Amino acid sequence: MKKTEAQSVGEIIHEVFRRAGASGQEARHRALYEWTEIVGPGVSRMTSRRYVDDNGVMHVYLTSGPLKADLQFMRTQLMKQINQRVGSQAISDLIIH
């Protein structure tokens, strides 16, 4: 049996989704999970609501105006990171409210 390095459960789940090429609703759910992983706990605490509509547009509602302004500048980068982690083009746009 081949020995491998220990991995966290999150890393294993990420790898399974990446290999499976999650599509459709599964990919959108994975994108919502990845939001928290990418932005970290501080921004996650200021996120009041998030969802992905049927067109692949992710809507994120924040409780902080200044944070909203900062994330608007990072929109494209955040979308790329989410789609990379999901392993597909799950998010076509990101709207920060």
C-alpha positions as CSV (number, residue, x, y, z in Angstrom):
1,M,0.0,0.0,0.0
2,K,1.3,3.4,-0.9
3,K,1.8,5.9,1.9
4,T,0.6,9.5,1.3
5,E,0.7,12.7,3.3
6,A,-2.1,13.4,5.7
7,Q,-4.8,15.7,4.3
8,S,-7.6,17.6,5.9
9,V,-11.2,16.7,5.1
10,G,-11.6,20.0,3.2
11,E,-8.7,19.2,1.0
12,I,-10.1,15.7,0.3
13,I,-13.5,17.1,-0.6
14,H,-11.9,19.7,-2.8
15,E,-9.9,17.1,-4.7
16,V,-13.0,14.8,-5.1
17,F,-14.9,17.7,-6.7
18,R,-12.0,18.7,-8.8
19,R,-11.6,15.2,-10.2
20,A,-15.3,14.8,-10.7
21,G,-15.6,18.1,-12.6
22,A,-18.7,19.0,-10.6
23,S,-21.3,20.6,-12.8
24,G,-24.7,22.3,-12.5
25,Q,-26.2,22.7,-9.1
26,E,-23.4,20.7,-7.4
27,A,-20.8,23.2,-8.7
28,R,-22.9,26.2,-7.5
29,H,-23.2,24.7,-4.0
30,R,-19.4,24.1,-4.0
31,A,-18.9,27.8,-5.1
32,L,-20.9,29.0,-2.1
33,Y,-18.7,26.9,0.2
34,E,-15.5,28.2,-1.5
35,W,-16.5,31.8,-0.8
36,T,-15.9,31.2,2.9
37,E,-12.7,29.4,2.3
38,I,-11.3,32.1,-0.1
39,V,-12.3,35.3,1.8
40,G,-11.6,34.0,5.3
41,P,-13.4,34.2,8.6
42,G,-13.3,38.0,8.9
43,V,-15.2,38.7,5.6
44,S,-17.3,35.6,6.1
45,R,-18.7,37.1,9.4
46,M,-19.7,40.2,7.5
47,T,-21.5,38.2,4.8
48,S,-25.2,38.2,5.6
49,R,-26.4,36.2,2.6
50,R,-25.1,34.5,-0.5
51,Y,-26.6,32.5,-3.3
52,V,-26.0,31.5,-6.9
53,D,-29.0,32.0,-9.3
54,D,-29.8,29.7,-12.2
55,N,-27.7,31.8,-14.6
56,G,-24.5,31.2,-12.5
57,V,-24.5,34.7,-11.0
58,M,-23.3,34.6,-7.4
59,H,-24.9,37.3,-5.2
60,V,-23.2,38.2,-1.9
61,Y,-24.7,40.5,0.6
62,L,-22.4,42.3,3.1
63,T,-23.1,44.2,6.2
64,S,-20.1,46.6,5.8
65,G,-20.1,49.4,3.2
66,P,-16.3,49.8,3.1
67,L,-15.8,46.1,2.8
68,K,-18.3,46.1,-0.1
69,A,-16.2,48.8,-1.9
70,D,-13.0,46.8,-1.4
71,L,-14.4,43.6,-2.7
72,Q,-15.9,45.3,-5.7
73,F,-12.3,45.9,-6.9
74,M,-11.4,42.2,-6.3
75,R,-14.5,40.9,-8.1
76,T,-12.8,39.3,-11.1
77,Q,-10.0,37.8,-9.0
78,L,-12.6,36.3,-6.5
79,M,-14.6,34.8,-9.4
80,K,-11.4,33.2,-10.9
81,Q,-10.4,31.7,-7.5
82,I,-13.8,30.3,-6.9
83,N,-14.0,28.7,-10.4
84,Q,-10.5,27.3,-10.1
85,R,-11.3,25.7,-6.8
86,V,-14.6,24.3,-8.1
87,G,-12.9,23.0,-11.2
88,S,-15.5,24.4,-13.6
89,Q,-17.1,27.7,-14.7
90,A,-19.7,27.6,-11.9
91,I,-19.8,31.4,-11.5
92,S,-20.4,33.6,-14.5
93,D,-20.6,36.8,-12.6
94,L,-20.3,38.0,-9.0
95,I,-22.5,40.8,-7.7
96,I,-21.7,42.2,-4.3
97,H,-24.7,43.9,-2.5
